[in-house]
Amino acid sequence: MQYNPEELDEILTIFKSESEEIIQSLNDGFLLLEKNPEDKAPLKKLFQLSHSLKGAARMLGFNSIQDIAHKLEDILSFWKKDDVVINVDVFQEIYEVCDLLLLLVNRCVEQKSNYSDAQVMSFIDKLENFITFNHMIPVSKNIPEANSYIATKSVDINALLLELMFVLEKEDSDEEIISIVKDNLSQIDEIFNITAFDDIKFKINEITDSANNNFDVVALKTKILELRNEIYNLYKKLDINTAVNTEKKKEEI
């Protein structure tokens, strides 16, 4: 999206102020988590903060901030799992992430464009390795684990998709439709966020952006149908036949 100079300056000022608040809140939340890693209550708020920062950065084309915030989301999603014990030894690196995000916010706002260098790219790779080390779910390397995870979530995914299609058929106000669409997409995104199914994650982000920037019920319904088809194809790839068959039976009733 193109902005005139005055609009851009105002938007960047707001972005800087809000991002600094988000990063401070991230720091505070991680401090709480470090003191009591068995209490995972702060994770929900930390994920929401990371997601907000990622979305704001994406709208301005600040890819380095977006990428790092996305890696934070991945880590937080992994930590949410019941069988995962949070290792307090990693928090020094997490605080370095927050420091780097603050630096990037200032650099990007100062030059009014994305800022990246070798250090930033190295840090992103480091976070990726951190995620891999903590046994994320790379579908290309570990099909059985991915199968098990998606199979356990398939009922939730199908219910969210069905509600999306139902809402788009109703004659509610645009604001109500957008609210439900964004909420359901956010929940589906959270499910897929700790996997390596990048095509589906990209499609979810694309639909979310479309709902935010150019609301059109017909176009939105088409995109959600495409998302549903991609997820059904994934079920077939992972041999999760029950999820697809259950969905088809519901449509036939």
C-alpha positions in Angstrom: 0.0 0.0 0.0 1.3 3.5 -1.0 1.1 6.4 1.5 1.8 10.1 0.9 4.7 11.5 3.0 2.6 13.0 5.7 0.5 9.8 6.1 3.6 7.7 6.2 5.3 9.8 8.9 2.2 9.6 11.0 1.9 5.8 10.5 5.5 5.3 11.3 5.2 7.3 14.5 2.3 5.2 15.6 4.1 2.0 14.6 7.2 2.9 16.5 5.3 3.8 19.7 3.0 0.7 19.6 5.9 -1.6 18.7 8.1 -0.3 21.6 5.1 -1.0 24.0 4.7 -4.5 22.5 8.4 -5.3 22.9 8.4 -4.0 26.5 5.4 -6.2 27.2 7.2 -9.1 25.6 10.2 -8.6 27.9 7.9 -8.4 31.0 6.1 -11.5 30.0 9.2 -13.5 29.4 10.5 -12.4 32.8 7.4 -13.8 34.4 7.8 -17.0 32.4 11.5 -17.4 33.3 10.7 -17.0 37.1 8.0 -19.7 36.9 8.3 -21.7 33.7 5.7 -24.3 34.9 3.0 -21.6 34.8 2.3 -21.3 31.0 -0.5 -18.7 31.5 1.7 -15.9 30.0 2.1 -17.8 26.7 -1.3 -16.7 25.3 -0.6 -13.0 25.8 3.0 -13.4 24.5 1.7 -15.1 21.4 -0.9 -12.3 20.8 1.8 -9.6 21.2 4.1 -11.4 18.7 1.2 -11.8 16.3 0.3 -8.1 16.6 3.9 -7.1 15.9 4.2 -9.4 13.0 1.0 -8.0 11.4 2.0 -4.4 11.9 5.4 -5.0 10.4 3.9 -6.9 7.4 1.6 -4.0 6.5 4.7 -1.7 6.3 6.9 -4.2 4.5 9.3 -4.5 7.4 10.2 -8.1 6.6 13.0 -8.5 9.1 10.7 -7.6 12.0 7.9 -9.8 10.6 10.2 -12.8 10.2 11.6 -12.6 13.7 8.1 -12.1 15.3 7.0 -15.1 13.3 9.8 -17.2 14.7 8.8 -16.1 18.2 5.3 -17.2 17.4 6.6 -20.6 16.4 8.6 -21.0 19.7 5.6 -19.9 21.8 3.3 -22.3 20.0 5.7 -25.1 20.7 6.0 -24.1 24.4 2.2 -24.3 24.7 2.2 -28.1 24.2 1.3 -29.9 27.4 4.3 -32.3 27.1 6.9 -29.5 26.6 9.0 -28.4 29.6 10.3 -24.8 29.1 14.1 -24.7 29.5 15.1 -21.6 31.4 18.5 -21.7 29.8 17.0 -20.3 26.6 15.8 -17.0 28.0 19.0 -15.1 27.5 18.6 -15.7 23.8 14.9 -14.7 24.0 15.9 -11.4 25.6 18.4 -10.9 22.8 15.5 -11.3 20.3 13.6 -8.5 22.1 16.7 -6.3 22.0 17.1 -7.0 18.3 13.4 -6.2 17.6 13.7 -2.9 19.3 16.8 -2.1 17.2 15.1 -3.1 14.0 12.0 -1.0 14.8 14.2 2.1 15.2 16.2 1.3 12.0 13.2 0.6 9.8 11.3 3.7 11.0 14.4 5.8 10.6 15.0 4.8 7.0 11.3 4.3 6.2 11.9 0.8 4.7 13.0 -2.6 5.7 16.4 -2.9 7.4 18.4 -6.1 7.4 22.1 -7.1 7.5 24.2 -10.2 8.0 23.7 -10.1 11.7 19.9 -10.0 11.4 19.9 -12.9 8.9 22.3 -14.9 11.2 19.9 -14.3 14.1 16.9 -15.5 12.1 18.8 -18.7 11.2 19.7 -19.1 14.9 16.0 -19.0 15.8 15.2 -21.5 13.1 17.8 -23.8 14.6 16.4 -23.2 18.0 13.0 -24.4 16.8 14.4 -27.4 15.0 16.4 -28.4 18.1 13.2 -28.3 20.1 11.6 -30.9 17.8 9.2 -28.9 15.7 7.2 -30.8 13.1 8.9 -30.7 9.7 6.5 -32.6 7.5 9.2 -33.5 4.9 11.4 -35.1 7.5 8.8 -36.7 9.9 5.5 -37.6 8.3 4.3 -39.9 11.1 4.6 -37.1 13.7 2.9 -34.6 11.4 0.2 -37.1 10.7 -0.5 -37.6 14.4 -0.6 -33.9 15.2 -2.9 -32.9 12.3 -5.1 -35.9 12.9 -5.7 -34.8 16.5 -6.6 -31.3 15.3 -8.6 -32.2 12.2 -12.0 -32.0 14.1 -11.2 -28.5 15.3 -10.0 -27.4 11.9 -13.1 -28.8 10.1 -15.4 -27.1 12.6 -13.7 -23.7 12.1 -13.9 -24.1 8.3 -17.6 -25.0 8.5 -18.3 -22.0 10.6 -16.5 -19.8 8.1 -18.6 -21.0 5.2 -21.8 -20.7 7.3 -21.0 -17.1 8.3 -20.3 -16.1 4.7 -23.8 -17.3 3.7 -25.6 -15.3 6.4 -26.7 -11.7 6.0 -24.8 -10.3 8.9 -23.0 -6.9 8.8 -19.6 -6.7 7.3 -18.1 -6.0 10.7 -19.6 -9.1 12.3 -18.4 -11.3 9.3 -14.9 -9.9 9.4 -14.6 -10.4 13.1 -15.6 -14.1 12.9 -13.5 -14.7 9.8 -10.4 -13.2 11.5 -11.0 -15.1 14.7 -11.4 -18.5 13.0 -8.5 -17.9 10.7 -6.4 -17.0 13.7 -7.3 -20.3 15.4 -6.5 -22.3 12.3 -3.2 -20.4 11.9 -2.3 -21.2 15.5 -2.8 -24.9 14.8 -0.6 -24.9 11.6 1.9 -22.4 13.0 4.1 -25.1 14.6 4.2 -27.2 11.4 6.1 -26.9 8.2 3.0 -26.6 6.0 4.1 -23.3 4.7 1.6 -23.2 1.7 -1.3 -23.4 4.1 0.1 -20.8 6.5 0.7 -18.5 3.5 -2.9 -19.0 2.3 -4.3 -18.2 5.8 -2.2 -15.0 6.0 -3.4 -14.1 2.4 -7.0 -14.5 3.4 -6.6 -12.5 6.6 -4.9 -9.6 4.7 -7.8 -9.7 2.2 -10.4 -9.5 4.9 -8.5 -6.5 6.4 -7.8 -4.5 3.3 -10.5 -5.3 0.7 -13.6 -6.9 2.1 -15.6 -8.8 -0.5 -17.8 -11.7 0.5 -17.7 -13.5 -2.8 -13.9 -13.2 -3.1 -13.5 -14.2 0.5 -15.6 -17.3 0.1 -13.6 -18.3 -2.9 -10.3 -18.0 -1.0 -11.7 -19.9 2.0 -12.9 -22.7 -0.4 -9.3 -22.8 -1.8 -8.0 -23.1 1.8 -10.4 -25.9 2.6 -9.3 -27.8 -0.5 -5.6 -27.4 0.4 -6.3 -28.7 3.9 -8.3 -31.7 2.5 -5.5 -32.4 0.1 -3.1 -32.4 3.1 -5.4 -34.9 4.9 -5.1 -37.2 1.9 -1.3 -36.8 1.7 -1.0 -37.7 5.4 -3.6 -40.4 5.0 -6.0 -38.8 7.4 -9.1 -40.1 5.7 -11.5 -39.9 8.6 -11.2 -36.1 8.8 -12.2 -35.6 5.2 -14.9 -38.3 5.2 -16.5 -36.8 8.3 -16.6 -33.4 6.7 -18.1 -34.8 3.5 -20.8 -36.5 5.5 -21.7 -33.3 7.3 -22.1 -31.6 3.9 -24.4 -34.3 2.6 -26.8 -34.1 5.6 
